[in-house]
Amino acid sequence: EKEMKGSLKVNPVKNYTVSGNTATFKFVTKDQLKKAETVFKSQEKYKVSSKSEPGKKLDPKLSIRNIIPSDITNKEALLEKLLEKNEILKSSSGKDDAIKVVFFNEIEKWAVIRVTAAMRELIRKNRDYIHIDLREHHVTDRIHVIQCYHCQEFGHMANSMYCKAKDKDPTCFFCAGSHKSKDCNNKSENNVKKIKCSNCAKSSKHS
């Protein structure tokens, strides 16, 4: 295992698994896959096979606010109301999970639904409005941005090979200090004056 990973020092591995005499490596790009395949095939002791799979696209998510009807108390009830009053959702739902309520806050009366790309386009053509009972609700796209909880930069997670600071001390989400966010004294003491964005601090325009 160590020998195989050593052969890939110049070619970052996303993750890998070992089962018996078989090791499976995953790479982010096709170019990285081809380079690794070349490296292993040059060593006759390894039997190598590879395949490339397209990345999974995430379905759109939409936020709905001010959900008034009192009889909507859970995800199932909201989904029933959405399908009852919105023909564009009902007609384009070719499978059971084409539309799904992924989050519902009964107290604050808002929710997040997941729809297909085709459904999102139909809602867009409907001026970004859907109906719940007799009310129109304006929906907004809910964008999930991945943020590393180690370095606080965007576009990767803490265990990713793209974290350039994973061998350094962590950066605090709350005060940009060199400690874990969960250990931040400024957070526990509600010290608002100490709140600081590490990404803004690195940029030319400080927050």
ROPA-863136 format. One record per residue (C-alpha): x, y, z. Coordinates in steps of 0.05 Angstrom, whole numbers, plus 32768, in hexadecimal, padded with zeros to 4 digits. Layout:
N
   c1   c2   c3
    X    Y    Z
...
//
This chain:
207
   c1   c2   c3
 8000 8000 8000
 8037 8032 8014
 805E 801F 7FD5
 8022 802D 7FA9
 8014 8070 7FC9
 805D 8081 7FC3
 8058 8078 7F78
 8023 80AF 7F76
 8047 80E6 7F9D
 8042 8117 7F62
 7FFA 8103 7F53
 7FC9 8113 7F8C
 7F97 80DC 7F9F
 7F50 80F1 7FB3
 7F47 80B2 7FDD
 7F57 8068 7FDB
 7F41 8025 7FF8
 7F65 7FE3 8001
 7F42 7FA0 8001
 7F6D 7F61 8001
 7F9D 7F66 7FC6
 7F76 7F9D 7FA4
 7F80 7FE8 7FAD
 7F4F 801A 7F90
 7F65 8062 7F85
 7F37 809C 7F73
 7F4F 80DB 7F50
 7F2D 811E 7F43
 7F3E 8125 7EF9
 7F47 80F7 7EBD
 7F8D 8111 7EB4
 7FA0 80FB 7EFA
 7F81 80B7 7EED
 7FAA 80AE 7EAD
 7FEA 80C2 7ECF
 7FDF 8090 7F07
 7FCD 8059 7ED6
 800E 8066 7EB0
 8037 8063 7EF0
 8019 8021 7F07
 801C 8000 7EC2
 8066 8010 7EBE
 806F 7FE2 7EFA
 8062 7F9B 7EE2
 804F 7F81 7F27
 800C 7FA5 7F25
 7FCE 7F91 7EFF
 7FAC 7FD2 7EEE
 7F66 7FE4 7ED5
 7F44 8027 7ED5
 7F02 8049 7EC6
 7EEA 8091 7EC3
 7EA7 80A7 7EDE
 7E85 80EB 7ED6
 7E7E 8115 7F14
 7E3A 8115 7F36
 7E12 8155 7F2C
 7DEB 816E 7F67
 7DA1 817C 7F5E
 7D8A 81C4 7F6A
 7D71 81D7 7FAF
 7D3F 820F 7FBC
 7D2C 8235 7FFB
 7CE3 8244 800B
 7CD2 8276 8042
 7C93 828E 8066
 7C6E 824C 8062
 7C2D 8261 8084
 7BFC 8226 8084
 7BF6 8209 80CA
 7BE8 81C3 80B1
 7C2F 81BE 8094
 7C56 81A2 80CF
 7C88 8175 80AD
 7CAD 8165 806C
 7C79 8134 8053
 7C40 8166 805B
 7C66 819C 8036
 7C77 816D 7FFD
 7C2E 815A 7FF7
 7C1A 81A4 7FF3
 7C4F 81B3 7FBF
 7C39 817B 7F91
 7BF0 818C 7F9B
 7BF6 81D5 7F86
 7C2F 81D5 7F54
 7C22 81B2 7F12
 7C69 81C1 7EFA
 7C84 8197 7F33
 7C52 815E 7F2D
 7C57 8157 7EE2
 7CA3 8156 7EDF
 7CAE 8127 7F19
 7CBE 80E7 7EF3
 7CD7 80C3 7F31
 7CC5 80C2 7F7B
 7D01 80EA 7F93
 7D00 811E 7F5A
 7CEA 8151 7F8E
 7CFB 814A 7FD7
 7CF5 8176 8015
 7D3A 8171 8033
 7D2F 81A3 806C
 7CF2 81C0 808F
 7CF3 81F0 80CA
 7CAD 81F0 80E8
 7CBC 8229 8119
 7CDA 825A 80E7
 7CAE 8241 80AF
 7CE1 8236 8078
 7CF9 81FA 8051
 7D2C 81E1 801E
 7D16 81B5 7FE4
 7D3F 818F 7FB2
 7D27 818C 7F6A
 7D41 8174 7F28
 7D63 81A3 7EF6
 7D25 819F 7ECA
 7CF7 81B3 7F04
 7D25 81ED 7F15
 7D20 8207 7ECE
 7CD3 8203 7ECF
 7CD1 8229 7F12
 7CFF 825D 7EF4
 7CD0 8267 7EBA
 7C99 8270 7EEE
 7CBE 82AD 7F09
 7CDB 8283 7F42
 7C97 827B 7F62
 7C75 823D 7F7D
 7C31 8235 7FA0
 7C21 821B 7FE5
 7BD5 821B 7FEF
 7BBE 825F 7FD5
 7BFF 8284 7FE0
 7C39 8291 7FB0
 7C7E 8286 7FCB
 7CBD 82A2 7FAC
 7CF5 826E 7FAD
 7D40 827B 7FAD
 7D7A 824E 7F9A
 7D9C 8230 7FD7
 7DE6 822C 7FC6
 7E11 81FF 7FF0
 7E5A 8215 7FF1
 7E8D 81E4 800C
 7EBB 8202 8040
 7EF6 81E1 8061
 7EF0 81E2 80AD
 7F3C 81DD 80B3
 7F54 8218 8089
 7F0F 8239 807E
 7F1C 8240 8033
 7EE6 822D 8001
 7EDF 81F5 7FCE
 7EFA 81BB 7FF6
 7EF2 8195 8038
 7F24 818C 8070
 7F37 8146 805C
 7F41 8159 8013
 7F84 815A 7FEF
 7F73 81A1 7FDA
 7F7B 81BC 8021
 7FBE 81DF 801C
 7FC0 81EA 8067
 7FAF 81A4 8080
 7FF6 819C 809D
 7FF0 81DF 80C1
 7FC9 81F7 80FD
 7F7E 81FE 80F2
 7F5E 8242 80E5
 7F23 8256 8110
 7EE1 8265 80EC
 7ECD 829A 811F
 7F0C 82C3 812D
 7F3E 82AA 80F8
 7F6D 8294 8131
 7F9B 8258 812D
 7F6E 8227 8152
 7F32 81FB 8145
 7EF0 821F 813F
 7ED1 81F4 8177
 7F08 820C 81A7
 7EFE 8256 8199
 7EF7 827F 81D9
 7EDC 82BA 81B2
 7EA1 828F 819B
 7E91 8275 81E0
 7E95 82BB 81FE
 7E6C 82DA 81C6
 7EA3 830C 81B9
 7E87 832E 817B
 7EC1 835E 8174
 7EF1 8323 8169
 7EC9 8305 812F
 7EF5 8303 80F1
 7EF2 82E1 80AD
 7F34 82C0 809B
 7F24 82C2 8050
 7F16 830D 8053
 7F56 8317 807A
 7F7E 82F5 8042
 7F5E 831F 800C
 7F70 8366 7FF7
 7F2F 8380 8014
 7F2B 8370 805E
 7EE8 8367 8081
//
